[in-house]
Amino acid sequence: MSPPDVSPADDPSAAPPSAPDVLTADPRLRAVAMVAVVVFAALGFAGLSWLQAEAALIQQMAQQEPLRAIARFQHATLRFVIVPSLLLALTAVWMMRLALRARRADAYPPPGTRVVRDTPIVRGPAARRKAGFGLALGALALTLALATPIAVDVLLDRFADGIQERIRAAEAWSAAAGDER
């Protein structure tokens, strides 16, 4: 009986093909990443809980003091938007720094980078493309992080102005209707 045909890829005694450079995972970084995910999830749930309590308070306040309720709504919304915007800005800066290091080293991920899983190191034009994409994505994220609170503030001001005009018009109408009686 002859042995079965074994391809060189299946032959354990065959020399392995030349493996690309691989950056090995850092188990401590993986643990830190897992803790960070849990902490950010808990903070997100706490933020949503706070926002629900704040919304209930604003609804109660709107019955007696609508203008104060509008101002409180504006402040609560801005606080809720600013925290994620700051986190996005920090992530964008980190992303752009990583991309600049990769561009200088002509390798992605650049030397000295810690990774959560084994990552092949890309060199040459592919590394420059990844670095360019990282820079572009980081710049876009930073722009969004800075522009979002400003845009939300402008929209909330316009919203508040419109509501205040309607309240004044309703009060004037109510006063005019009371004078006619």
HUDA-V296361 format. One record per residue. N is the residue number from 0. RES is the residue in one small letter. OMEGA is omega as a letter, one per 30 degrees, with the letter a starting at -180 (* if undefined). Layout:
N_RES_OMEGA / N_RES_OMEGA
This chain:
0_m_a / 1_s_l / 2_p_l / 3_p_l / 4_d_l / 5_v_l / 6_s_l / 7_p_l / 8_a_a / 9_d_a / 10_d_a / 11_p_a / 12_s_a / 13_a_l / 14_a_a / 15_p_l / 16_p_a / 17_s_a / 18_a_l / 19_p_l / 20_d_a / 21_v_l / 22_l_a / 23_t_a / 24_a_l / 25_d_a / 26_p_l / 27_r_l / 28_l_l / 29_r_l / 30_a_l / 31_v_l / 32_a_l / 33_m_l / 34_v_a / 35_a_l / 36_v_a / 37_v_a / 38_v_a / 39_f_l / 40_a_l / 41_a_l / 42_l_l / 43_g_l / 44_f_l / 45_a_l / 46_g_l / 47_l_l / 48_s_l / 49_w_a / 50_l_l / 51_q_l / 52_a_l / 53_e_l / 54_a_l / 55_a_l / 56_l_l / 57_i_l / 58_q_l / 59_q_a / 60_m_a / 61_a_l / 62_q_a / 63_q_a / 64_e_a / 65_p_a / 66_l_l / 67_r_l / 68_a_l / 69_i_l / 70_a_l / 71_r_l / 72_f_l / 73_q_a / 74_h_a / 75_a_a / 76_t_l / 77_l_l / 78_r_a / 79_f_a / 80_v_a / 81_i_a / 82_v_l / 83_p_l / 84_s_l / 85_l_l / 86_l_l / 87_l_l / 88_a_l / 89_l_l / 90_t_a / 91_a_l / 92_v_l / 93_w_a / 94_m_a / 95_m_l / 96_r_l / 97_l_a / 98_a_l / 99_l_l / 100_r_l / 101_a_l / 102_r_l / 103_r_a / 104_a_a / 105_d_l / 106_a_l / 107_y_f / 108_p_a / 109_p_l / 110_p_l / 111_g_l / 112_t_l / 113_r_a / 114_v_a / 115_v_l / 116_r_l / 117_d_a / 118_t_l / 119_p_l / 120_i_a / 121_v_a / 122_r_l / 123_g_a / 124_p_l / 125_a_l / 126_a_l / 127_r_l / 128_r_l / 129_k_l / 130_a_l / 131_g_l / 132_f_l / 133_g_l / 134_l_a / 135_a_a / 136_l_l / 137_g_l / 138_a_l / 139_l_l / 140_a_l / 141_l_l / 142_t_l / 143_l_a / 144_a_l / 145_l_a / 146_a_a / 147_t_l / 148_p_l / 149_i_l / 150_a_l / 151_v_l / 152_d_l / 153_v_l / 154_l_l / 155_l_l / 156_d_l / 157_r_l / 158_f_a / 159_a_l / 160_d_l / 161_g_l / 162_i_a / 163_q_l / 164_e_l / 165_r_l / 166_i_l / 167_r_l / 168_a_l / 169_a_l / 170_e_l / 171_a_l / 172_w_l / 173_s_l / 174_a_l / 175_a_l / 176_a_l / 177_g_l / 178_d_a / 179_e_a / 180_r_*
